[in-house]
Structures are given as C-alpha cells and as structure tokens.
Amino acid sequence: MYALTGANGHLGHLVLKHLLTHVSADQIIATTRNPEQLADLAAQGVVVRRADFTQLATLQAAFAGAKRLLIISTDTVSQRVEQHKAAIEAATSVGVSHIVYTSAPHADPNASHPILADHGKTEAALVASGVQWTALRNSIYSELLKDFITLLQVNGQVLIPEGLAKHSWVSREDCARAAAGALAGKIADVGPIDVTGPEALSFEDLVHRYSSLSGQSVDAKVLSEQEILAQVMAKGVPQEAAAFVVGFTAWVAREVPTTPTDTVMRASGTKPSPVDEVLRIIEASSKV
C-alpha cells in the first residue's frame, strides 16, 4: 500500500493522477482532513482516510497498512515542523518502511529563512526516526513566474532585484510526477535529492528569454528592493502583495541557486518541462 498526505491539495491531486499510472487504485491510501471531498477517487477504488496533522491518532489510523508514505509538507510556517514530526512518528509506529517528503533546495535546520529552516528540521527528524527516507527538494514552481513577471513589469521593463543566482525553475506537474515515481519506488535514492527543471536561469536570463519568445523588446532593469517596491506600488499593487513578491524574488536572486538534475526523468520517464511554456502563457495573457 502507498499512502500520501494532502491528497486534496493542488500538488496532492496531481500526485494521485500520476501514481495511478504506476499502481492500482486499491493500493493507494489518500489522506486528507476532508475525506468527503475525495468521493470521486473513492469511487475509483482509492482508499480515502481522514488525517489531521494535529491529531496523532488520526495519522496512525490513516497510515495503517502502508509501507511507503509521501508526506506533502504543510503550509503553516509556525506549526509545520511539529506537524511533520507527528506524521513521521505515526508512520514509524504503524510500520511504514520508507517515507518520501517534499522539501526545498538548501534545506538546513540553521538556515536564516524560515522555509528552509522548517524543511531542514523536518529532514533532521527523518534522520532521527531511523526509517528509510527520501527528501524531494523541489525547486520553486515555474508557474509562479506568471505573477512575478506580470507584477514586476513597469513601462515595458521588468524590474529585477540585485543578485545573479541561477535557479532551475520546475513545474508543479513535474514535481508531482517525481513524487509519484518516488512513492512508487521507481527511484532508489535515499536522503535529499533536488527536483528541478531542465536549465538554470537568473532573473535577467528569464527576462531575455521572455523578450525573445514574445517578439517584443522587454528589458531587465536591476534596482534595489526599495526602488522596485516603490514602482510596483505606484502601479496600484497593494503593499502586502508587492512586498511579498519583491522580497521573495530578491531572496531567490541572492540565495537560492540550483543546478539541473535528472530526478524528474529518472522518477517518471518524462523530461521536465522548460520554463518557456510558462513564459509563453505570460506573453499570451498580456495580449488579452
């Protein structure tokens, strides 16, 4: 039996779609806080169970009978380490032999960024558990570039932060393919592995690629975070949204370099999608 958490989430639904190409529906345990929302999967034969990360007993009952488990990281920064530890404890208590976990590049318990620290602490808990584990360090979803580039465009230019780090953006679909393959045992990797797109690009590279694909002259303009924030807010973007995007892109540009890997191909038999696909969607939407 193969179990996964967060089955009702965006990534979880995609993982289930791809997992069904590897194993039969009755071999899958899909867990969620709201089982009634997975009635369509239950009708296909998938075992649907309730699991609440804040209630250990529900996790133990949900994972019972599973030998391999995918823990999809939760999104509550202040609570998720304890939630993940609870899931790991429950899994080991019912005999799960291998845990796959969705992590992030450069995960480190001592990282200054809370996201990387949380993932690092979860990986440390996996080490301490004694169970065999694989951490899929997913690069940042390429789909996010649609909002980033659209928001950062000002007067025919894309304002980009200082920093030359190149990042291997990966699609959510490819992360799901990799997770399904890892859960199904299609790869034998133990420990952390990076899940990336096919090439590493800086924000300046992305703007140049976008300009080439659109057939328009779109320049990248490097500014400080404060200058970018001021210009984006002048477009009428609310401060909170502007600050999040500017801060996030600056962090990626400075501190989150990743290099391409073959993880998606090895886990799924499919090459990861190039970032060009997302950039074409941005270009098409700009003409609507």
Secondary structure, DSSP 8 states (H G I E B T S, - for coil): -EEES-TTSHHHHHHHHHHTTTS-GGGEEEEES-GGGGHHHHHHT-EEEE--TT-HHHHHHHHTT-SEEEE---S-TTTHHHHHHHHHHHHHHTT--EEEEEE-TT--TT-SSHHHHHHHHHHHHHHHH-SEEEEEEE--BGGGHHHHHHHHEETTEEEEES----B--B-HHHHHHHHHHHHTTS----EEEEE--SS-B-HHHHHHHHHHHHTS--EEEEE-HHHHHHHHHHTT--HHHHHHHHHHHHHHHHH------SHHHHHHSS----THHHHHHHHHHTT-
